[in-house]
């Protein structure tokens, strides 16, 4: 929990800028710069220029608006996630213990078998744990986003976590705490399954088969404990390659499911009484599907995905002061 809280504090300015960009708020005009290929293009302000503007307006403390509810969300989410993962009713139930996984003939308990069945079970457990944590902490997520978006209209409507709960309940009822929940859940679930299944396919059919059949990795002569020493480099290399594949597939899955994150955040602040949730930044959406379709028509499905080299594509609409 402490480590997660520290990472939350460090990443708060990054998330703050990202949310304002997702809403479509551009306080600085575009400037002429160069892209990664050296060509001249008009660019919107990047992360550091945006952060400097916030510091100029609100001081350095302004970069940490919405930190308190986000810390609550992180701490509660970590506890709920771990509790759900550790919940095991009985063998053969919803979450069977790891020892109940069937072992292939000749396999020992010291070397667990990486099978498709095991991946499916573990991914299902992780999906339930993440969904439970997201469901319980989503009200804090909504308050975090609205505290950040207040920067646009200089409002103070959501000045504290407890008062924000009272305000949302009074104006929107219980459903107000779960604005944008459905696309957020869908995005998390799709990202998790894409990441784990792609990693399984790569590890099973690309890495293990490829490395196992590669020259130099065949059977070695047995000279007491020397064989174990000869296999250590292969095991170490395989472990590293699998960890890299997990990171790559995670990044790829997050890129594919980013539109769900964008739509969820926009729905959380839409028509909530803040300037950032109203025109000219966003119309009143009837549902998250309406928000999705309008962003798709405008070509804004990736808005806020990158905070560097942000050129202005033709046909896209932005608002700046």
C-alpha positions as CSV (number, residue, x, y, z in Angstrom):
1,X,0.0,0.0,0.0
2,X,2.8,2.4,0.9
3,X,4.6,1.7,-2.4
4,X,1.4,2.2,-4.3
5,X,0.7,5.5,-2.5
6,X,4.2,6.7,-3.4
7,X,3.8,5.9,-7.0
8,X,0.4,7.6,-7.0
9,X,1.9,10.8,-5.7
10,X,4.7,10.8,-8.2
11,X,2.4,10.2,-11.1
12,X,-0.3,12.7,-10.1
13,X,1.0,15.6,-12.2
14,X,1.2,13.3,-15.3
15,X,-2.4,12.1,-14.7
16,X,-3.6,15.7,-14.1
17,X,-2.2,16.9,-17.4
18,X,-3.5,13.8,-19.2
19,X,-7.1,14.3,-17.9
20,X,-7.2,18.0,-19.0
21,X,-5.9,17.0,-22.5
22,X,-8.5,14.2,-22.7
23,X,-11.3,16.7,-22.0
24,X,-10.0,18.9,-24.9
25,X,-8.7,21.8,-22.8
26,X,-5.8,23.5,-24.5
27,X,-4.7,26.7,-22.6
28,X,-1.7,27.4,-24.8
29,X,-1.7,27.9,-28.6
30,X,0.1,25.6,-30.9
31,X,3.7,26.3,-31.8
32,X,5.8,25.4,-34.8
33,X,8.1,22.6,-34.0
34,X,9.7,19.4,-35.4
35,X,8.4,15.9,-35.1
36,X,10.5,12.8,-34.4
37,X,11.4,12.7,-38.2
38,X,12.7,16.3,-38.2
39,X,9.8,17.7,-40.2
40,X,8.2,21.0,-39.2
41,X,4.7,20.7,-37.9
42,X,2.4,22.7,-35.6
43,X,2.4,21.1,-32.2
44,X,0.1,21.4,-29.2
45,X,1.9,21.9,-25.8
46,X,3.5,18.8,-24.4
47,X,3.6,17.5,-20.8
48,X,6.2,19.9,-19.5
49,X,4.8,23.0,-21.2
50,X,1.3,22.1,-19.9
51,X,2.7,21.5,-16.3
52,X,4.5,24.9,-16.4
53,X,1.2,26.6,-17.2
54,X,-0.5,24.9,-14.3
55,X,2.3,25.9,-11.9
56,X,2.1,29.5,-13.2
57,X,-1.6,29.6,-12.4
58,X,-1.9,27.6,-9.2
59,X,1.6,27.1,-8.0
60,X,3.4,23.8,-7.6
61,X,0.7,22.6,-5.3
62,X,-1.8,23.0,-8.2
63,X,-0.2,19.9,-9.9
64,X,-1.6,17.7,-7.1
65,X,-5.3,18.6,-7.3
66,X,-7.4,15.5,-6.7
67,X,-4.6,13.7,-4.9
68,X,-6.5,12.9,-1.7
69,X,-9.4,10.9,-3.3
70,X,-6.9,9.2,-5.7
71,X,-4.9,8.1,-2.7
72,X,-8.0,6.7,-1.1
73,X,-8.9,4.9,-4.3
74,X,-5.4,3.4,-4.6
75,X,-5.3,2.2,-1.0
76,X,-8.8,0.8,-1.0
77,X,-8.4,-0.8,-4.4
78,X,-5.1,-2.5,-3.3
79,X,-6.8,-4.0,-0.2
80,X,-9.9,-5.2,-2.1
81,X,-7.8,-6.7,-4.9
82,X,-5.6,-8.7,-2.6
83,X,-8.6,-9.9,-0.5
84,X,-10.5,-11.1,-3.5
85,X,-7.4,-12.9,-4.9
86,X,-6.8,-14.6,-1.5
87,X,-10.5,-15.7,-1.3
88,X,-10.7,-19.5,-2.0
89,X,-14.0,-21.1,-1.0
90,X,-13.2,-24.8,-1.5
91,X,-11.4,-27.0,-4.0
92,X,-13.4,-27.1,-7.3
93,X,-15.1,-23.8,-6.4
94,X,-14.9,-20.5,-8.2
95,X,-11.3,-19.9,-7.2
96,X,-9.6,-23.3,-6.7
97,X,-6.2,-23.3,-5.0
98,X,-3.2,-23.5,-7.2
99,X,-2.5,-27.0,-6.0
100,X,-5.7,-28.2,-7.5
101,X,-4.5,-27.5,-11.0
102,X,-4.0,-30.9,-12.7
103,X,-0.4,-31.8,-13.3
104,X,0.6,-33.4,-16.6
105,X,2.2,-36.9,-16.4
106,X,5.8,-36.7,-15.3
107,X,5.4,-33.1,-13.9
108,X,6.4,-32.4,-10.3
109,X,5.0,-29.8,-7.9
110,X,8.3,-28.0,-7.9
111,X,7.8,-27.2,-11.6
112,X,4.2,-26.0,-12.2
113,X,2.8,-26.6,-15.6
114,X,2.0,-23.5,-17.7
115,X,-1.1,-24.7,-19.5
116,X,-3.9,-22.9,-21.2
117,X,-6.3,-24.0,-18.5
118,X,-4.1,-22.5,-15.8
119,X,-3.8,-19.2,-17.7
120,X,-7.6,-19.1,-18.1
121,X,-8.2,-19.7,-14.4
122,X,-5.6,-17.2,-13.2
123,X,-6.9,-14.6,-15.7
124,X,-10.5,-15.2,-14.5
125,X,-9.4,-14.7,-10.9
126,X,-7.5,-11.5,-11.7
127,X,-10.5,-10.2,-13.7
128,X,-12.9,-10.7,-10.7
129,X,-10.4,-9.1,-8.4
130,X,-9.8,-6.1,-10.6
131,X,-13.5,-5.6,-11.3
132,X,-14.3,-5.7,-7.6
133,X,-11.7,-3.1,-6.8
134,X,-12.8,-0.9,-9.7
135,X,-16.5,-1.1,-8.7
136,X,-15.8,-0.2,-5.0
137,X,-13.3,2.6,-5.8
138,X,-15.0,4.2,-8.8
139,X,-16.7,6.9,-6.7
140,X,-13.3,8.2,-5.6
141,X,-12.1,8.0,-9.2
142,X,-15.1,10.2,-10.3
143,X,-14.3,12.8,-7.6
144,X,-10.6,12.8,-8.6
145,X,-11.4,13.6,-12.2
146,X,-13.9,16.3,-11.3
147,X,-11.4,17.9,-8.9
148,X,-8.9,18.1,-11.8
149,X,-11.4,19.4,-14.4
150,X,-12.3,22.3,-12.1
151,X,-9.0,23.9,-13.3
152,X,-10.7,24.8,-16.6
153,X,-13.5,26.9,-15.1
154,X,-11.7,27.9,-11.9
155,X,-14.6,26.3,-9.9
156,X,-14.4,25.1,-6.3
157,X,-17.5,22.9,-6.3
158,X,-15.5,19.8,-5.4
159,X,-13.1,21.2,-2.8
160,X,-13.0,18.2,-0.5
161,X,-13.6,14.5,-0.7
162,X,-16.4,14.3,1.9
163,X,-18.1,17.4,0.6
164,X,-17.8,16.0,-3.0
165,X,-19.6,12.9,-1.9
166,X,-22.4,15.0,-0.5
167,X,-22.6,17.2,-3.6
168,X,-22.8,14.3,-6.0
169,X,-25.4,12.5,-4.0
170,X,-27.5,15.6,-3.7
171,X,-27.4,16.5,-7.4
172,X,-27.1,13.2,-9.2
173,X,-28.1,10.5,-6.7
174,X,-26.3,7.1,-6.3
175,X,-25.8,6.7,-10.1
176,X,-23.6,9.9,-10.1
177,X,-20.9,8.0,-8.2
178,X,-20.7,5.4,-11.1
179,X,-20.6,7.7,-14.1
180,X,-18.3,6.2,-16.7
181,X,-18.1,2.8,-14.9
182,X,-19.2,0.6,-17.8
183,X,-16.5,1.6,-20.3
184,X,-13.9,1.5,-17.6
185,X,-14.8,-2.0,-16.6
186,X,-14.9,-3.1,-20.2
187,X,-11.5,-1.6,-21.0
188,X,-9.9,-3.2,-17.9
189,X,-11.3,-6.6,-18.7
190,X,-10.4,-6.5,-22.4
191,X,-6.9,-5.2,-21.6
192,X,-6.3,-8.0,-19.1
193,X,-7.4,-10.8,-21.4
194,X,-5.6,-9.4,-24.4
195,X,-2.4,-9.1,-22.4
196,X,-2.5,-12.5,-20.8
197,X,-3.6,-14.4,-23.9
198,X,-1.0,-12.8,-26.1
199,X,1.7,-13.4,-23.6
200,X,0.7,-17.0,-23.3
201,X,0.8,-17.5,-27.1
202,X,4.2,-15.8,-27.4
203,X,5.7,-17.7,-24.5
204,X,4.3,-21.0,-25.6
205,X,4.6,-21.0,-29.4
206,X,7.4,-18.5,-30.0
207,X,9.8,-18.5,-27.1
208,X,9.6,-22.0,-25.6
209,X,9.4,-23.9,-28.9
210,X,11.9,-21.5,-30.6
211,X,14.5,-21.6,-27.9
212,X,14.0,-25.3,-27.2
213,X,14.7,-26.1,-30.8
214,X,17.5,-23.6,-31.2
215,X,21.1,-24.8,-31.7
216,X,23.0,-25.1,-28.4
217,X,19.9,-25.9,-26.3
218,X,19.7,-29.6,-27.0
219,X,20.4,-32.5,-24.6
220,X,23.7,-32.1,-22.8
221,X,25.8,-34.9,-21.3
222,X,25.2,-35.6,-17.7
223,X,28.3,-35.1,-15.4
224,X,26.8,-35.0,-12.0
225,X,25.7,-31.5,-11.1
226,X,27.4,-30.0,-14.2
227,X,24.3,-30.4,-16.3
228,X,22.4,-28.1,-14.0
229,X,25.0,-25.4,-14.3
230,X,24.8,-25.6,-18.1
231,X,21.1,-25.2,-18.0
232,X,21.1,-22.1,-15.8
233,X,21.8,-19.6,-18.6
234,X,18.9,-21.0,-20.6
235,X,16.5,-20.8,-17.7
236,X,17.6,-17.3,-16.9
237,X,17.3,-16.2,-20.5
238,X,13.9,-17.7,-20.9
239,X,12.6,-16.0,-17.7
240,X,13.8,-12.6,-18.9
241,X,12.3,-13.1,-22.3
242,X,8.9,-14.0,-20.8
243,X,9.0,-11.0,-18.6
244,X,9.7,-8.8,-21.6
245,X,6.9,-10.4,-23.6
246,X,4.5,-9.7,-20.7
247,X,5.5,-6.0,-20.7
248,X,5.2,-5.7,-24.5
249,X,1.8,-7.3,-24.6
250,X,0.6,-5.2,-21.7
251,X,1.7,-2.0,-23.6
252,X,0.0,-3.3,-26.8
253,X,-3.2,-4.1,-24.9
254,X,-3.3,-0.7,-23.2
255,X,-3.0,1.0,-26.6
256,X,-5.8,-1.0,-28.1
257,X,-8.2,-0.4,-25.1
258,X,-7.3,3.3,-24.6
259,X,-10.6,4.6,-26.1
260,X,-12.4,2.9,-23.2
261,X,-10.3,4.9,-20.8
262,X,-11.0,8.2,-22.7
263,X,-14.7,7.6,-22.9
264,X,-14.9,6.6,-19.2
265,X,-13.1,9.8,-18.0
266,X,-15.3,12.0,-20.3
267,X,-18.5,10.4,-19.0
268,X,-17.4,10.9,-15.4
269,X,-17.2,14.7,-15.8
270,X,-19.9,15.2,-18.5
271,X,-22.8,17.5,-17.5
272,X,-21.8,17.6,-13.9
273,X,-22.0,21.4,-13.6
274,X,-18.3,22.1,-14.4
275,X,-17.2,24.0,-17.4
276,X,-15.0,21.1,-18.5
277,X,-18.0,18.9,-18.9
278,X,-20.0,21.3,-21.0
279,X,-19.7,23.0,-24.4
280,X,-17.4,24.0,-26.1
281,X,-15.4,21.1,-24.6
282,X,-18.1,18.5,-24.8
283,X,-21.9,18.3,-25.5
284,X,-24.2,16.5,-23.2
285,X,-23.9,12.8,-24.0
286,X,-26.9,10.6,-23.6
287,X,-24.8,7.5,-22.9
288,X,-21.2,6.3,-23.2
289,X,-22.0,4.8,-26.6
290,X,-23.1,8.3,-27.7
291,X,-19.8,9.7,-26.5
292,X,-17.9,6.9,-28.2
293,X,-19.6,7.5,-31.6
294,X,-19.1,11.3,-31.5
295,X,-15.4,10.9,-30.6
296,X,-15.1,8.4,-33.5
297,X,-16.7,10.8,-35.9
298,X,-14.4,13.6,-34.9
299,X,-11.3,11.4,-35.0
300,X,-10.6,12.1,-31.3
301,X,-10.4,8.5,-30.1
302,X,-6.7,8.8,-29.2
303,X,-6.9,12.3,-27.6
304,X,-4.6,12.4,-24.6
305,X,-2.9,9.1,-25.4
306,X,0.4,10.8,-26.0
307,X,1.7,13.9,-24.2
308,X,4.7,14.5,-26.5
309,X,4.9,15.5,-30.1
310,X,1.3,16.4,-30.1
311,X,0.7,17.7,-33.7
312,X,-2.6,19.1,-34.8
313,X,-4.2,16.7,-37.3
314,X,-6.5,18.2,-39.8
315,X,-10.2,18.0,-39.1
316,X,-9.9,17.7,-35.3
317,X,-11.4,20.2,-32.9
318,X,-9.6,21.7,-30.0
319,X,-10.3,24.5,-27.6
320,X,-7.6,26.9,-26.3
321,X,-7.7,30.2,-24.7
